[in-house]
């Protein structure tokens, strides 16, 4: 069965990009927080987890920023080359 409308991949690409942003934020936060919990138990402190949580959040934010910058730079380059072809 064929669809009357042309297949639009942009919706799926946007969903994948959104998922990648989430993963790029969650993984560093989870890893640094787990490390902080382990270090807090090992050295019997209570502040390392909080500090490493913020380090992970900063690293995740930087990952998302770099990824978004690359995606939008690629998009501008692609749209610029499409305009030159016309």
C-alpha positions in Angstrom: 0.0 0.0 0.0 1.5 3.3 -1.1 1.0 6.6 0.7 -0.2 9.6 -1.2 2.1 11.9 0.7 5.8 11.9 0.1 7.7 10.3 3.0 8.9 13.0 5.4 11.9 11.9 7.4 12.4 15.2 9.2 10.0 14.3 12.0 12.0 11.1 12.8 15.3 13.0 12.5 14.0 15.5 15.0 13.0 12.8 17.4 16.4 11.1 17.1 18.1 14.4 17.7 15.9 15.0 20.8 16.8 11.6 22.1 20.5 12.2 21.5 20.3 15.5 23.5 18.8 13.6 26.4 21.3 10.8 26.3 24.2 13.4 26.1 22.8 15.0 29.3 21.9 11.9 31.3 25.0 9.8 30.8 27.6 12.3 32.3 25.3 13.2 35.1 24.6 9.6 36.0 28.2 8.5 35.8 29.6 11.4 37.9 26.8 11.0 40.4 27.5 7.3 40.7 31.1 8.0 41.2 30.2 10.6 43.8 28.1 8.2 45.8 30.9 5.6 45.7 33.4 8.1 46.9 31.1 9.4 49.6 30.7 5.9 50.9 34.4 5.2 50.6 35.5 8.3 52.4 32.4 8.8 54.6 31.7 12.3 53.4 28.5 13.9 52.1 29.5 16.5 49.7 31.3 14.8 46.9 28.1 13.5 45.2 26.7 17.0 45.0 29.9 18.5 43.6 30.2 15.7 41.0 26.5 16.1 40.1 27.2 19.7 39.1 30.4 18.7 37.2 28.3 16.1 35.3 25.6 18.6 34.5 28.2 21.0 33.2 29.8 18.3 31.1 26.4 17.2 29.8 25.4 20.8 28.9 28.7 21.2 27.1 28.1 18.0 25.1 24.6 19.2 24.1 25.9 22.6 23.1 28.6 21.1 20.9 26.2 18.7 19.3 23.6 21.4 18.7 26.2 23.7 17.2 27.5 21.0 14.9 23.9 20.1 13.8 23.0 23.7 13.1 26.3 24.4 11.3 25.7 21.3 9.1 22.1 22.5 8.4 23.3 26.0 7.4 25.9 24.5 5.1 23.4 22.2 3.5 20.8 24.9 3.1 23.5 27.3 1.7 24.5 24.7 -0.9 20.8 24.2 -1.8 20.4 27.9 -2.4 23.4 28.0 -4.7 22.0 25.2 -6.8 18.8 27.1 -7.5 
